[in-house]
Amino acid sequence: MSNVVKSVLRVLTLFLMILPAACQTIDLTDPCWRQVAGIAQRDFARQLNSEIDELQSTVEESLVFRAEILELAAELEEQKSAALTGKQLQTLRQGTVAYLKLRQRLYAFAKRYECLVDAEETGDVRLAIDHHLKTKAAMMSLSAALTLYDNYMLAIVVFEADSRLRRLLNDPDAGFDIQANQLDKVTESANSIAKRQRIRRGIALFERLVKAEHVVEDERMEYLYALITSSPSYQFTRKVQIGEIASRKFSFLERVGSDFVAEMKDEGVNLLSLVFGNTVGLYEERKGLLYNDGGATQHIREALQPLDILLEKTPFRLTDRFIPGHFGHVAIWIGNEEELRALGVWDHPVVVQYHDRISSRNGHNIVEALRPGVQLNSLEHFMNVDDVAVLRPTTLTTAQKREALVLALRQIGKKYDFNFDVNTTDKIVCSELIYISFPTIQWPTERTFGRHTISPDLVARLAFENRQLQLMLFYRKGKLLPGHVDLRRFRKLVEGKAGED
């Protein structure tokens, strides 16, 4: 085990010991202790891994929820003086139900191993669980707790500042089985002194002792580590502590509510943008190195052909840290009207419904699966990235190209697959879009967290393993790589052999 992993484990040992003092002894009537006391190590390891897999799916569902809420918030902001439409009211009610269900599930994860977080590492003979597993279980509870606060923070930013929405969400609705004062109850729970102290101390401990660089052999522990350190609540609190936001020190977890939102507005801070960036509710440290780079965008546009596959890397976004490998996202270039006419698909019924968008001034020519769902976007929208690679299928016949284009456009509007399962088609993620749209290509898959998945890096491998894809362009860290080195560098990055190049 590496020194950094040992450092993480030592830090989590301290975390296990400090919060709070009320549960220093084993209480076998506590549901948490009933799960861990006397359980065989192998059984607990299997149980814990299964629970972390379930947590990952719940976290992804939370990110989808945030994306939908932010889209609605933007829509309502534009219509502030108008009455809410029936559709908007329904969306708010459905969103409330989804939020409360997510909150209940995340709270259960946060509580599941709270006794381990609260307990000292005494080596009690009734616990057959080793240090590594106890640490991992504690990390799972902390991850869930931070995700709870992240979801709450977004709800506060969107709803607490708008009196119409606040009143609406506190009203009961028998049709949706929503009780009265739900927003107030969530706010009261989030402002619990004990809960705030528990989270604040855990975050402070990580900030003091855990280094940013880490290599963890346990993929689930690595995921939990990324989830903790990439949490918007964690990042926001960290920035407040070092005075990056305002001249006065704010303690987010000590005063979250309408007074806090108003105070931040007085400071001229756009809290929504500050905490969640422009990435549909996901933490974004900065803009991509190719963002607003007109020269690079035009160069790529001129090189693209229909069905080219675009891979990108955005290390400044928390979600990139959850994706195994170098690349974090993949999309399909559809092409323009002239190219689609040449291929004989412009008048296909599926293509016809997107004529206006494909031919628009900005040209919506990219199909991609994002957390709001599968969308048709512009290249400019896509280019908020550090790295971008263009891969071209080399084995498709004209008929197969037509089929792939229509299949790609058929996916638009589908929901995001927060389970990352290639065996489902009603919901998909970015790499599953490639998997579905090119049925004649034998795509590699792997079993991750109990599901068959395909990652962007697995897509990339076909450029150098069986050569069904050809690397056409590669921008690395905002710079175009020369043709004689790009495939070599590309392969090293995908195989994890490039170091810090």
N, C-alpha and C positions, 0 to 999 in steps of 0.2 A: 504494500500500500504506500502511495506517495506521501511525502512530507506534508503537502498541501491538504490531502485528504485527512491526514492525522490532525492537522490544524483545525479543519472544519469539525471533525469529531470532538476535539477538545472544547471548541467553542460551544457546540451543542450540549456537551456535558454540563458546562456552566449554565446554559440556558435551562437545562433540565432542573438545575438546583435552585434557581432564583425565583420562580414564579408559581403561585404565590406561596406564602408560608402556611396557608390554611390546610394544606393536604400533604403533610409531611410523612404520614404513616399510611400503610395499606389498609384500605377499607373495602373488604370483600363484598359489601353490599353495593358498592359503586359499580355501575355497568362497565365502566372502563376497566377496573381491576378484574372484574369477572372474565373479561376477554383475555387478559394477559397473565393472570396469576396461575401458575402451574402448567401453562401450555408448553408443549414441546417446541424447541427452537425451530425445527424444520417446519412444523405446522404453522407457527406464527409467521415465519418468513413467507410462506406461501399465501397466507391470509393477508399479510401486509401488502405484498405485491399486487394482489387482486384489488385491494382497496385503493392503492395508488393509481392503478389503471382506471378505476371507476372515477376517481377524483379528476384525472386528466380529462375525461369526457365531460365532466361537470364544469371544469374550468373553461373548456372550449365553448360549451353552451353559454357560459357567462359572457365570453367575448362576443358571441353572436348577439346576445341580448344587448350588450353595450352598443354594438353597431346599429341595431335597429332603433334604440332609444335616441342615439345621436342624430340619426336621419330624421326622426320625428321632431326632435328639438329644433333642427335647422328649418324644417318646414313650418313649425309653429312660430318661430322667431320672425319669419317673413310675413306672417299673417296675424301679428300681435293684436291689431285692432278689430279683427274679424271674429265672428262666433266660431266655435269649434264645429267642424262638420261631423256628421254621424259616423263616418269612417274613422276620423281622428279619435272620437270618443271610444269607439270600439277598440281601436289600436291601444289606447291608453288602458282600457280595462283589461284587455288580453295581456298587455305588458305587465300590469300589476300582478295578475295571477302568475305569470311566468316568473316574475321577480320573487314573489313570496315562496314559490316552490323551490326555486334555486337557493334562496336564502335558507330554507329549511334543510335542504340537502347539504349545503356547505357548513351550516352550523353543526350538523351531525358529524361531519368530518372533523371539524375543529374540536368538538367535544370528545371524539372517539378515544384519543390517547392523551387527553388533558392530564390524566393522572400521572403519566410519564413526564410531562412537562413540569408538573408541580413537584415531583418526587426527587429526592436526592438519590444519587447512584450508590445505594447502600450495600449492594450485593446480597440482598435478602434471598434466602434459599428458596423462597416461594416463587421467585422470578427466575425462570430458566432461560431468559432472553439475554443475549449478549449486548455489549455496549453499542455495537454498530446498529443492531436492529432497534434498540431503544431510541437511538439518535434519529434513525430514519423515520420512526413512528412520530417522534416529536416534530420533525420537519414537516411531516404531512399535516399535522394539526396546525402548525404555524402558517403553512401555505394556504390552507383553507380559510383561516382567520383573516389573513391579508386579502384574499380574494373577496371575502365578505365586505371588508372595508372599502375595497376598490369599487365594488358594485354600489355600495351605499354612497360613496363620494360622488359618483356620477349621478345618481338619483337626486342627491342634494343639489348639485350644481344645476341640474335641469329643472327640478320641480320646486325646491324651496324658494328660489328667486322669483317664481311666477305665482302670484296669489291665485289666479284662476286654476292652475294645475294643482296647487297645494290643496285648495278646497275640494276639488274634484276627487283627488286621490284619498282624501280623508272621508269622503261620503261612502256610505254602504251601498252595495249593489247585490240584491238577492239573486239576480240573473246570473251573476258570475261567482256567487258565493263569497263575496268580499264583505268583511265586517267593517264597522265604522272605525275611523281614526287609524288606519293601517300605517300611513306615513309617519304619524306622530309616534306610534308604538315602535316603529323601526328606528326612528331618531332617538327615542329614549333608550332603547337597547344599545345603540351604537355609542351613546354618550355615557354608558355605565362606567363608573370610575374604575372598578375592578378590571373590566375588559380593556379599557384604555391603557391602564398601567401595564397589563400583561403584554399587549402589543408593543407599547412604547419601549418597554425594557428589552423585549426581544429584538426589536429593530436597532436599538442603541447598542446592544451587544454585538450584533452582526457588523454594525458600522465601525465599531472600535477594533474588532479582532479578526474578522474574516477578510482575507485579501480577495481582490477582484478576480485574480487568475486562479483557476482550479482545474484539476484533471481528476475526475472521479470515475473509477472503474465500474461502479454500479450505475447503470443508465437511469434507473428510477431515482436514485439519490441525486444524480446530476440534474434531472428534470426538476425535482423539488428545490434544489439550490437555485436554479435559474428562475423558477417561479417566485421564490422569496425575494431575490435580489432585483428582479425586474418588475416587481409590483409597483404600480403607480403610487400607492400609499407609502410604500417604502421610499421611493425616489422623491416624492414630494416632501416627506418629513425630513429626509436627508438634505434637500436643498434649503428648506427653511432653517435648519440647524446651522448651516454655514453661511446664512445671510445672503443667499443668491436671489431671493425673491423681493424682499423689501427691507427698508432700513430697520424696521422693528422686527423682533423675533415673534413669529407666530408658532403655536404648537397645534398643528392640525388635529391631532388626535385628542387634544384637550378641549377644543372648542370648535366643533363642526356643527354648522346650522346656518340659519338665515343671517344671524349677526356676523358670522365669519365671512359669508359670501359678500355681504354688504361692505364689510371692512376691506376685503380684498379689492372690491370694485373701487373703493375710495382711493386705494393705492395705485389705481390705474392698471391693475393686473387682470388679464383675461384668464380667469381660473380654468375655464373649460379647455382653452387652447394650451394653457401652461401645463396642466396635469395630463391631459389626454392627447395633446397634439392634434394633428389632422389625420389621424390614422384610425378613425372609427372606434375610438375608445381605448386605444392602445398607447402605451407610453412610447414617446419618440424623443430621443435625446437631441436630435439635430435633423437637418435636411440632408438628403443624399448628395454625394459629390457630383452627380450628374443632373441634379435638379436645376431646371431652368437653363441647362446648357444647350443653347440653340444649335451650335455647331455639331455637337455629338448627336442630338436628336435628328437633325436633318441628314447626317451621314448614315445613321441607322435606317431611317425611313427610305432613303434611296437604295439601300442594299436589300431591303426586305422583299420577299415574295410570298404569295399566299401559302399558308400552312407552315411557315417558318415558326419555330418554337423559340420563345424568349425565356431565358433563365435569368433571375436576378438575385442579388444579395443586398440586404438592408441590415447591417449589424447594429444600427442605431435604434432598431425596434425590438421590443421584448419578444415578439413572436418568432423572430429569426433564431433566437436562442433555444426555442423548443423544437426546431426542425433539425433532425440529424443531418450532418454533412455540411458542405460549404454553401450551396445555394438554398434559398428559403422559399422561392416562389417560381412558378412557371406559367406561361400563358401562350396563346395561339394568335398569330397574325393572320387575319382573314383576307386582307388585300383590299383594293379599291374597286370601283365600279368597272373600270376598263378591264382589270385583270379577271374579275368574276364573270364578265361577259365573254372573255376569251376562253374561259374554262367551261362555259355553257351552263352556269348555275345562277346567273343573275335573275332569271325569271322563275326560278324554283319558288314555290309557295312559301317555304320557310325563309328564304332569303328576301323575298318581296317585303315582308313586314319590317325589315330593317333597312330598306333603301334610304330613307331620309337620314338616318344616323350615319350610315356608311358614307354617304355622299355629302355630309354636312361640312361646313367650313373647317372644323377642327378634325374631322375624320375619325369616327369611332370604328377603328379597325382591329381592335384587340379583344378577344374573348378571354376572360379570366374569372376564376372562382375566388371571390373575396368573402369576408364574413357576412356582409349583407346579402350574399348570394352570387350567382353567376351573372356577370354583367358584360356589356359591350362598352369599352372605354377607348380613349384616345392614347396615342403614344406619349403625349405630354403628361398625361395622368400617370402613366406607368413609370416615367423616368425619374421618380424620386428614389434613386437607388445609388449604390456605390459601384457595384459590378453588374454588367449585363452581357450575356452571351447569346448569340443567334445560332440556332441549329436548324439544319434543313434536311427533311426526309429525302433519302436518295433512291428508294426502291418503289415508290408509288406510281402506278399507272394513272392516266388521266381519269379513268372511271373511279379509281380509288381516291383520287384527290377530290373529285366531286362529292363522293360519299363522306369523306372526312370533313369537308367544309359544312355540309348540311348537318352532320352529326354535332359538330361544334356549336353551331347556331341553335340547334335544338335544346342545348343545355341551358340557354339563357333563361333566367328566372328561377332556376332550381335553388333550393336552400343549401346552406353550407353543411357539410358532413362533419360534425364535431367528433364523430367516432373514427374517422380516417379509414373507413373500411371499403376496399375496392369492390367487394362483393355486393354493395348496394348501389343503385343507380338513381334513386329518387332524390338523394342528397349527395353532393360531391365536393371535394376540395380541389385545389389547383392541379395537382399531379394526376388526380383521378380524371380530370377533364381531358388530359392527354391520353390516358389509358382508354377512355371511352371513345374518343374522337378518331383514333387511329387503330381500328380493330385488326388490320392486317399486319401490324407490327407486334412482335412478341416482346412485350415489356417485362422487365424483371420486377419481381415483388419480393417483399420480405415480411416475416412475421414479427410485429412489434406490438408490445403490450397486449398480446393475445389476439391480434387482428392481422389480416393480410393487408399490407399497405404498400404504396409506391411513393417514394420521396423524390423531390427534384433531382437529387444527386443520382438516383437510379435511372432517371430519364437521361441525365447527362452522360452516363456510362456508355450509352449506345453510340456516342461519337467516337469512341476509341476501342470498344471491345468487339462489336460485330459490325461496326461501321454502317448501320442503317440510318444514322444521322451524320451530317457533316458540319463541323464548326466553321461558320462563315465570318463571324466577327466576335471579338472578345475585348470588352473594356474592363480593366482591373483597377480598382481604387480610383475610378474616374478618368483613367488614361487608356487609350487604345493601344493594345499590344501589337507589335509587328507580326506579320504573318508567319515568319519562320520560327517564332517561339510560342505563339499563342496556344497551339494544341498541347505542347509539352507542359506549359504552365497550367493550362486548363486541367489536364489529366492529373497533375500532382495535387492540385487543389481538391479535386473530386476524390482522389484516393487518400487525402489527408496527409500528404508527404511534402507539402510546400513550406511548412514552418511559418514564419512571419513575413515572408517575402516582402 
